[in-house]
Each structure stands twice: as structure tokens, then as C-alpha cells.
Amino acid sequence: MTSSPEEPVDHVESLVQHATDNGVSWITLNRPEAMNAVTWDQRERIIALLAAASADSAIRAVVITATGKGFCAGADLRGTPPAGRERIAGDVARTIRLGAQRLVGAVLDCEKPVIAAVNGTAAGIGAHLAFACDLVLAAEEAKFIEVFVRRGLVPDGGGAYLLPRLVGPQRAKELMFFGDSLPAAEAERIGLVNRVVAAHELEKTAREWAERLAAGPTRAIALTKQLVNASLDADRAAAFAAEAAAQEVNMTTRDANEGVASFVERRTPQYRGL
């Protein structure tokens, strides 16, 4: 992980807590006093933890959550390392590409299923961080805000890519044009959230879902995630070819053979994530 000179590594680790339990990597934003607005250092740590989860066979699912009343209030640019020179053409695009887009891409590209457990307000890049996850759980008090228009900004962090694919272009435009606060129940109704639960049930439900995923055929889930994420950008021929290739790869895994053997032997499969 890379950290800026202002933030010692141990301090950054306290602001993005990490623990592994029963095959689940728990990534917890921990700046409640700032509604978990994410700094440059925090972003880099999250990206590194997601990459580590992909590479670690002992990790079979990931949960991203936060402490306090906010899930993530967006980007905190005060944590950005100083450029040391006057801004030139291309700087903004580069900052977005290497920053918010890398964060959202790290979630989409993680080879393990990622659950967002949204405890409170998710605004701007915080909302897109949640929407990039494979499954989204939200506390009843949670809300989602496409805050960019309120600041005269264009959405970043892949928002204009993610939202139309989740709720369709008309609803996505409504959310982005007006920037209204979207309560968790309404987010569930339109398909941005899988399930809304009472605040005291959020961690328990996230743990149940994550551990269920962690007990599953990890490589098959990873390949399924890749197929679904790519499906809306592919024509039928490309999608069918990708599906066939994924099946070919998956049938070389131990879990696939275990799944078939357990069916033939009429027993519960014991998946190992291999």
C-alpha cells in the first residue's frame, strides 16, 4: 500500500480497518467524524485489500462497511497528495482515472463476491462504491445521494456507467439530474439495494450472506460475476463465447468436480474454493 507523507501507515490502517473471519475479508471505513468521506490514502488501502482478497485462496468473500452514521459521504480531497505544480490540461481526467475510477474498478474486478453493508449515508463516490458491489444490504436509515449536480459537477467513479445498468437510463437521469436523497426502502424498490434491514441486523445479515458465499464454489462465483458484469457490454455472440469459455475453465476446478460428484452420490457438496 502507498501512503502520503502526511498519513503514517498505522494511522491509515486505523481509518480503514481490516479483519478476516471464516473466509470473509471485512473492510471497514472508520472516519465516523467525517461521515467516512474517503481520503487518497484510504482509497489506496481499499484497492490494495481488494487485490489481496483476489490473490488469497483463504479469502472467499468480501464485505465493505463503515462505522458511525455514514457509509461514505464521498471523496475527501484534503487527503490528496499535493501536485507541486500548476494544474495543466489532462490533470483532472488523470486524477479521476487513477482515483475514483480505480476504486470502483477494484470492486468490479475483485475475483471474490463483494457485499456492501450500507449503514448510513452513501453520497457521491460513496454511493458508487456501494453500487459497484455484487450485493447491497442497507440499514433502514441509509440513504443514497447522487450529490454531484448539487456542486455543479459531472458524476465520477463510474456512476453514469453503473446506474443505467442497475435501474435503466430514465431513472438514472432522474437521480443524477436532481441529486435528491434516495431512502433505502426506495432504493430497494427500484433495484439498487438487494435488501433493507433494521440497523441492528445489518452486520448479522452481512455476515450470514458473506459466510454463505464463502462456503460456495468460489471460482464458479468469480466466473459468474465476470459474465454478468460483461453481459450488458457484449452482443449475444460474444456473451455466448464468454459463457462457453467460463464453463471450460470452471470444469478444471476441484469444486466443479465436487459439485458433480456430490450430485451423483446424493450428498451435500463440500466446496473448498479451489
PERARA-V67154 format. One record per backbone hydrogen bond with DSSP energy under -1.0 kcal/mol. NH is the residue of the N-H (numbers start at 1). CO is the residue of the C=O. Records with the same first field share a line. If there is no record, write none. Layout:
NH = CO + CO
This chain:
7 = 4
12 = 8
13 = 9
14 = 10
15 = 11
16 = 12
17 = 28
19 = 26
21 = 24
24 = 21
25 = 61
26 = 19
27 = 63
28 = 17
29 = 65
30 = 15
34 = 31
35 = 32
36 = 31
37 = 34
38 = 74
43 = 39
44 = 40
45 = 41
46 = 42
47 = 43
48 = 44
49 = 45
50 = 46
51 = 47
52 = 48
53 = 49
54 = 50
55 = 51
56 = 52
59 = 56
60 = 23
61 = 23
62 = 113
63 = 25
64 = 115
65 = 27
67 = 29
71 = 121
72 = 121
73 = 35
76 = 38
79 = 76
80 = 77
91 = 88
94 = 90
95 = 91
96 = 92
97 = 93
98 = 94
99 = 95
101 = 96
103 = 99
104 = 100
105 = 101
106 = 102
107 = 103
108 = 104
109 = 105
115 = 62
116 = 135
117 = 64
118 = 137
121 = 69
122 = 143
123 = 72
124 = 145
126 = 123
128 = 124
129 = 125
130 = 126
131 = 127
132 = 128
133 = 130
134 = 114
135 = 114
137 = 116
138 = 195
139 = 118
140 = 197
142 = 139
144 = 182
145 = 122
147 = 145
150 = 147
151 = 148
152 = 149
153 = 148
162 = 158
163 = 159
166 = 162
167 = 163
168 = 164
172 = 168
173 = 169
174 = 170
175 = 171
176 = 172
177 = 173
178 = 174
179 = 175
182 = 144
184 = 142
187 = 183
188 = 184
189 = 185
190 = 186
192 = 187
193 = 187
194 = 136
195 = 136
197 = 138
201 = 198
202 = 199
205 = 201
206 = 202
207 = 203
208 = 204
209 = 205
210 = 206
211 = 207
212 = 208
213 = 209
214 = 210
215 = 211
216 = 213
218 = 216
221 = 217
222 = 218
223 = 219
224 = 220
225 = 221
226 = 222
227 = 223
228 = 224
229 = 225
230 = 226
231 = 227
233 = 230
234 = 231
239 = 235
240 = 236
241 = 237
242 = 238
243 = 239
244 = 240
245 = 241
246 = 242
247 = 243
248 = 244
249 = 245
250 = 246
251 = 247
252 = 249
253 = 250
254 = 274
257 = 253
258 = 254
259 = 255
260 = 256
261 = 257
262 = 258
263 = 259
264 = 260
265 = 261
267 = 262
